[in-house]
Amino acid sequence: MDVDQILVDLDNIIFEDFKVRKNVDGHLIFYEENSNASGKFVKIKTKGKIVAFSLDQNEDGEFRVYPFFNKSIEGINSKNDRIIIFKKDNHLCVFLLEIKSTLSNDAKKKALSQLRKGKAFVDFLFEIYKDSNEIEKIDYVIKEGIFYNDQRKLTSKRKSSKENNIDSISKVEFFIKKANEIYELEKLFI
């Protein structure tokens, strides 16, 4: 499996309007689109070739990311904030990111649901890629991150933001960290 070629191909096949490009200092900055959100951004330092995109688009008017689904059904069209695909130690890695204003149980539950939908999309993307390129197997590692800007202190019932957890439904590893900070992508995959 040629990880570099997969990244080049994905960069070519993803429609430009969905892509997120590095800023002038070579980093990715992801903003929470909700204007009421206090957790406004996450800045990710990256190295090498990456493909970053967002399905979390403004769906006013006729444009819809998932036009197949009935938009009146609550939650069916939800998606996570950003997806980053990159190479680390010759492995294909996928980082799913969600930004929230609070770390309440409801916000965490919603974030995990959105991240699972992001995982389903990534699985779909790689299945289509495999078929189109007549590739038998693509191995990739997925990790999820929830970033928040909750100013309340962590209580004993709430896990520390440094702990990794496993989503009980998707079985994907995730962590919770503060928003409005700068993180190195490769260190998030340790």
Contacts in CASP RR format, 6 or more apart in sequence:
PFRMAT RR
TARGET T0000
AUTHOR 0000-0000-0000
METHOD contacts of the structure
MODEL  1
MDVDQILVDLDNIIFEDFKVRKNVDGHLIFYEENSNASGKFVKIKTKGKI
VAFSLDQNEDGEFRVYPFFNKSIEGINSKNDRIIIFKKDNHLCVFLLEIK
STLSNDAKKKALSQLRKGKAFVDFLFEIYKDSNEIEKIDYVIKEGIFYND
QRKLTSKRKSSKENNIDSISKVEFFIKKANEIYELEKLFI
1 92 0 8 1.000
1 135 0 8 1.000
1 137 0 8 1.000
1 138 0 8 1.000
1 139 0 8 1.000
3 87 0 8 1.000
3 90 0 8 1.000
3 91 0 8 1.000
3 92 0 8 1.000
4 49 0 8 1.000
4 87 0 8 1.000
6 92 0 8 1.000
6 129 0 8 1.000
6 138 0 8 1.000
7 49 0 8 1.000
7 50 0 8 1.000
7 51 0 8 1.000
7 85 0 8 1.000
7 86 0 8 1.000
7 87 0 8 1.000
8 49 0 8 1.000
9 129 0 8 1.000
9 133 0 8 1.000
10 51 0 8 1.000
10 85 0 8 1.000
10 125 0 8 1.000
10 129 0 8 1.000
11 19 0 8 1.000
11 49 0 8 1.000
11 51 0 8 1.000
13 129 0 8 1.000
14 51 0 8 1.000
14 53 0 8 1.000
17 57 0 8 1.000
18 53 0 8 1.000
18 54 0 8 1.000
18 55 0 8 1.000
18 57 0 8 1.000
19 51 0 8 1.000
19 52 0 8 1.000
19 53 0 8 1.000
20 28 0 8 1.000
20 30 0 8 1.000
20 52 0 8 1.000
20 53 0 8 1.000
20 54 0 8 1.000
20 82 0 8 1.000
21 52 0 8 1.000
22 28 0 8 1.000
22 46 0 8 1.000
22 50 0 8 1.000
23 29 0 8 1.000
26 45 0 8 1.000
26 46 0 8 1.000
27 43 0 8 1.000
27 44 0 8 1.000
27 45 0 8 1.000
27 46 0 8 1.000
27 182 0 8 1.000
28 43 0 8 1.000
28 44 0 8 1.000
28 46 0 8 1.000
28 50 0 8 1.000
28 52 0 8 1.000
28 82 0 8 1.000
28 84 0 8 1.000
29 41 0 8 1.000
29 42 0 8 1.000
29 43 0 8 1.000
29 44 0 8 1.000
30 41 0 8 1.000
30 42 0 8 1.000
30 43 0 8 1.000
30 44 0 8 1.000
30 54 0 8 1.000
30 81 0 8 1.000
30 82 0 8 1.000
30 97 0 8 1.000
30 99 0 8 1.000
31 40 0 8 1.000
31 41 0 8 1.000
31 99 0 8 1.000
32 39 0 8 1.000
32 40 0 8 1.000
32 41 0 8 1.000
32 81 0 8 1.000
32 99 0 8 1.000
32 100 0 8 1.000
32 101 0 8 1.000
32 179 0 8 1.000
33 56 0 8 1.000
33 58 0 8 1.000
33 81 0 8 1.000
34 101 0 8 1.000
36 101 0 8 1.000
37 99 0 8 1.000
37 100 0 8 1.000
37 101 0 8 1.000
37 149 0 8 1.000
38 101 0 8 1.000
38 149 0 8 1.000
39 99 0 8 1.000
39 100 0 8 1.000
39 101 0 8 1.000
39 147 0 8 1.000
39 148 0 8 1.000
39 149 0 8 1.000
39 179 0 8 1.000
39 180 0 8 1.000
40 99 0 8 1.000
40 149 0 8 1.000
40 179 0 8 1.000
40 180 0 8 1.000
41 99 0 8 1.000
41 179 0 8 1.000
41 180 0 8 1.000
42 97 0 8 1.000
42 99 0 8 1.000
42 147 0 8 1.000
42 179 0 8 1.000
42 180 0 8 1.000
42 181 0 8 1.000
42 183 0 8 1.000
43 181 0 8 1.000
43 182 0 8 1.000
43 183 0 8 1.000
44 84 0 8 1.000
44 182 0 8 1.000
44 183 0 8 1.000
44 184 0 8 1.000
44 185 0 8 1.000
45 182 0 8 1.000
45 183 0 8 1.000
45 184 0 8 1.000
45 185 0 8 1.000
46 84 0 8 1.000
46 86 0 8 1.000
46 185 0 8 1.000
47 185 0 8 1.000
47 186 0 8 1.000
48 86 0 8 1.000
48 87 0 8 1.000
49 86 0 8 1.000
49 87 0 8 1.000
50 84 0 8 1.000
50 85 0 8 1.000
50 86 0 8 1.000
50 185 0 8 1.000
51 84 0 8 1.000
51 85 0 8 1.000
51 86 0 8 1.000
52 82 0 8 1.000
52 83 0 8 1.000
52 84 0 8 1.000
52 85 0 8 1.000
53 82 0 8 1.000
53 83 0 8 1.000
54 81 0 8 1.000
54 82 0 8 1.000
54 83 0 8 1.000
55 65 0 8 1.000
55 79 0 8 1.000
55 80 0 8 1.000
55 83 0 8 1.000
55 118 0 8 1.000
55 121 0 8 1.000
56 79 0 8 1.000
56 80 0 8 1.000
56 81 0 8 1.000
56 82 0 8 1.000
57 63 0 8 1.000
57 65 0 8 1.000
59 65 0 8 1.000
59 71 0 8 1.000
59 77 0 8 1.000
64 71 0 8 1.000
64 77 0 8 1.000
65 77 0 8 1.000
65 79 0 8 1.000
66 76 0 8 1.000
66 77 0 8 1.000
66 79 0 8 1.000
69 76 0 8 1.000
69 77 0 8 1.000
70 76 0 8 1.000
71 77 0 8 1.000
75 113 0 8 1.000
78 110 0 8 1.000
78 113 0 8 1.000
78 114 0 8 1.000
78 117 0 8 1.000
79 114 0 8 1.000
79 117 0 8 1.000
79 118 0 8 1.000
79 121 0 8 1.000
80 96 0 8 1.000
80 97 0 8 1.000
80 98 0 8 1.000
80 111 0 8 1.000
80 114 0 8 1.000
80 115 0 8 1.000
80 117 0 8 1.000
80 118 0 8 1.000
80 144 0 8 1.000
81 97 0 8 1.000
81 98 0 8 1.000
81 99 0 8 1.000
81 114 0 8 1.000
82 96 0 8 1.000
82 97 0 8 1.000
83 94 0 8 1.000
83 95 0 8 1.000
83 96 0 8 1.000
83 97 0 8 1.000
83 118 0 8 1.000
83 121 0 8 1.000
83 122 0 8 1.000
84 94 0 8 1.000
84 95 0 8 1.000
84 97 0 8 1.000
84 185 0 8 1.000
85 92 0 8 1.000
85 93 0 8 1.000
85 94 0 8 1.000
85 95 0 8 1.000
85 122 0 8 1.000
85 140 0 8 1.000
86 93 0 8 1.000
86 95 0 8 1.000
86 185 0 8 1.000
87 93 0 8 1.000
88 186 0 8 1.000
88 189 0 8 1.000
91 139 0 8 1.000
91 140 0 8 1.000
91 141 0 8 1.000
92 138 0 8 1.000
92 139 0 8 1.000
92 140 0 8 1.000
92 141 0 8 1.000
93 140 0 8 1.000
93 141 0 8 1.000
93 142 0 8 1.000
93 143 0 8 1.000
93 189 0 8 1.000
94 122 0 8 1.000
94 140 0 8 1.000
94 141 0 8 1.000
94 142 0 8 1.000
94 143 0 8 1.000
95 142 0 8 1.000
95 143 0 8 1.000
95 144 0 8 1.000
95 145 0 8 1.000
95 185 0 8 1.000
95 188 0 8 1.000
95 189 0 8 1.000
96 115 0 8 1.000
96 118 0 8 1.000
96 119 0 8 1.000
96 122 0 8 1.000
96 142 0 8 1.000
96 143 0 8 1.000
96 144 0 8 1.000
96 145 0 8 1.000
97 144 0 8 1.000
97 145 0 8 1.000
97 147 0 8 1.000
98 111 0 8 1.000
98 114 0 8 1.000
98 115 0 8 1.000
98 144 0 8 1.000
98 145 0 8 1.000
98 146 0 8 1.000
98 147 0 8 1.000
99 146 0 8 1.000
99 147 0 8 1.000
99 148 0 8 1.000
99 179 0 8 1.000
100 107 0 8 1.000
100 108 0 8 1.000
100 110 0 8 1.000
100 111 0 8 1.000
100 146 0 8 1.000
100 147 0 8 1.000
100 148 0 8 1.000
100 179 0 8 1.000
101 107 0 8 1.000
101 148 0 8 1.000
101 149 0 8 1.000
101 150 0 8 1.000
102 148 0 8 1.000
102 149 0 8 1.000
102 150 0 8 1.000
103 146 0 8 1.000
103 148 0 8 1.000
103 150 0 8 1.000
103 152 0 8 1.000
103 158 0 8 1.000
103 176 0 8 1.000
104 150 0 8 1.000
107 148 0 8 1.000
108 146 0 8 1.000
108 176 0 8 1.000
111 146 0 8 1.000
112 144 0 8 1.000
112 146 0 8 1.000
112 167 0 8 1.000
112 169 0 8 1.000
112 170 0 8 1.000
112 174 0 8 1.000
115 144 0 8 1.000
115 145 0 8 1.000
115 146 0 8 1.000
115 167 0 8 1.000
115 170 0 8 1.000
115 172 0 8 1.000
115 174 0 8 1.000
116 167 0 8 1.000
116 169 0 8 1.000
116 170 0 8 1.000
116 172 0 8 1.000
119 142 0 8 1.000
119 144 0 8 1.000
119 170 0 8 1.000
119 172 0 8 1.000
122 140 0 8 1.000
122 142 0 8 1.000
126 138 0 8 1.000
126 140 0 8 1.000
129 135 0 8 1.000
129 138 0 8 1.000
130 136 0 8 1.000
130 137 0 8 1.000
130 138 0 8 1.000
141 189 0 8 1.000
142 172 0 8 1.000
143 172 0 8 1.000
143 173 0 8 1.000
143 174 0 8 1.000
143 175 0 8 1.000
143 188 0 8 1.000
143 189 0 8 1.000
144 167 0 8 1.000
144 172 0 8 1.000
144 173 0 8 1.000
144 174 0 8 1.000
144 175 0 8 1.000
145 174 0 8 1.000
145 175 0 8 1.000
145 176 0 8 1.000
145 177 0 8 1.000
145 188 0 8 1.000
146 174 0 8 1.000
146 175 0 8 1.000
146 176 0 8 1.000
146 177 0 8 1.000
147 176 0 8 1.000
147 177 0 8 1.000
147 178 0 8 1.000
147 179 0 8 1.000
147 181 0 8 1.000
148 176 0 8 1.000
148 177 0 8 1.000
148 178 0 8 1.000
148 179 0 8 1.000
149 178 0 8 1.000
149 179 0 8 1.000
149 180 0 8 1.000
154 160 0 8 1.000
154 161 0 8 1.000
159 165 0 8 1.000
159 176 0 8 1.000
161 175 0 8 1.000
161 176 0 8 1.000
161 177 0 8 1.000
161 178 0 8 1.000
162 175 0 8 1.000
163 175 0 8 1.000
163 176 0 8 1.000
164 173 0 8 1.000
164 174 0 8 1.000
164 175 0 8 1.000
165 173 0 8 1.000
165 174 0 8 1.000
165 175 0 8 1.000
165 176 0 8 1.000
166 172 0 8 1.000
166 173 0 8 1.000
166 174 0 8 1.000
167 173 0 8 1.000
167 174 0 8 1.000
175 188 0 8 1.000
177 183 0 8 1.000
END
